[in-house]
Amino acid sequence: MLEQSKIAPQTATEVLGELSALAEQLGSPELGGLTPGSAGLDLHRVRSLPELRQFLQDYATQVLISAELPAIYRAYQHASRSETRELIALDAALNLEPGLQGFSRASQHVGRSQLRKLRPLRDERVVQRYLAAVESGEAKGWHTIVFGLVAVFFSLPLRQGLLHYATQTLNGFIYSAAGRLQLSQSVCEKLLNETAQQLPQAVDEILKSETRTLRVTK
């Protein structure tokens, strides 16, 4: 394997920091962000602090906890076992996930961008095969799958990675709306703390349930 310093930051903290940009891009108008098609969510129609608070709660329960975090977990497990076919099958399954359809364009844009940075890992077959599948159109390159790949190949602790992803995604949506709503830093921090309170327990439950599921399906 090539040295990590040739393709990405040298520490897990720096890798996580780079991936935090995914969340900011997911909420950007330029990439479409969340639309009414994703579980009734539309960040760009939020016009007040109460509406933003409700948006964050709905997103956390309907998309983040129910779909995105499990997808990262499964991608992590498949990548750790070099299960490329299963990884591509997961990619296809995400195309059918109702809660994810509203921001598929944004997800795939940033996912592919991060995936290309893994190209120098030529000895990692699962990376190269998944990249080839994305470039051929067989797979879409969902950012949650790419996050799982990165967590494996840079030895990021799974629970830490899931919590970081969840927190930074919520934070990205908050700051995407903060400008037009004229929210102060303290209000943004309070919003994040309110919404993130449920995350540790939710992540623990996902880890337990997904572990049981994978054992049953083996």
JOLIN-V941207 format. One record per pair of residues at least 4 apart in sequence whose C-alpha atoms are under 6 Angstrom apart, sorted by the first residue. I is the first residue (numbers start at 0). J is the second residue. If there is no record, write none. Layout:
i=I j=J
i=I j=J
This chain:
i=0 j=122
i=3 j=7
i=4 j=8
i=4 j=9
i=8 j=13
i=8 j=14
i=19 j=167
i=22 j=168
i=22 j=171
i=23 j=171
i=25 j=32
i=25 j=105
i=26 j=32
i=26 j=172
i=27 j=32
i=28 j=32
i=30 j=105
i=32 j=102
i=33 j=41
i=33 j=101
i=33 j=102
i=34 j=40
i=34 j=41
i=34 j=101
i=35 j=39
i=35 j=40
i=35 j=41
i=36 j=101
i=37 j=98
i=37 j=99
i=37 j=100
i=37 j=101
i=38 j=98
i=45 j=50
i=45 j=51
i=54 j=58
i=55 j=59
i=57 j=61
i=58 j=62
i=59 j=63
i=59 j=64
i=60 j=64
i=61 j=65
i=62 j=66
i=62 j=98
i=63 j=67
i=64 j=68
i=71 j=143
i=71 j=144
i=71 j=147
i=74 j=78
i=74 j=144
i=74 j=147
i=75 j=147
i=75 j=148
i=77 j=82
i=77 j=86
i=78 j=82
i=78 j=148
i=81 j=125
i=83 j=125
i=103 j=107
i=106 j=110
i=106 j=141
i=106 j=142
i=107 j=111
i=107 j=140
i=107 j=141
i=107 j=142
i=110 j=140
i=110 j=141
i=110 j=142
i=110 j=145
i=111 j=140
i=124 j=128
i=125 j=129
i=126 j=130
i=132 j=137
i=132 j=138
i=133 j=137
i=133 j=138
i=133 j=139
i=133 j=140
i=149 j=153
i=150 j=154
i=150 j=155
i=160 j=164
i=163 j=167
i=164 j=168
i=167 j=171
i=173 j=177
i=177 j=181
i=177 j=182
i=191 j=195
i=198 j=202
i=205 j=209
i=206 j=210
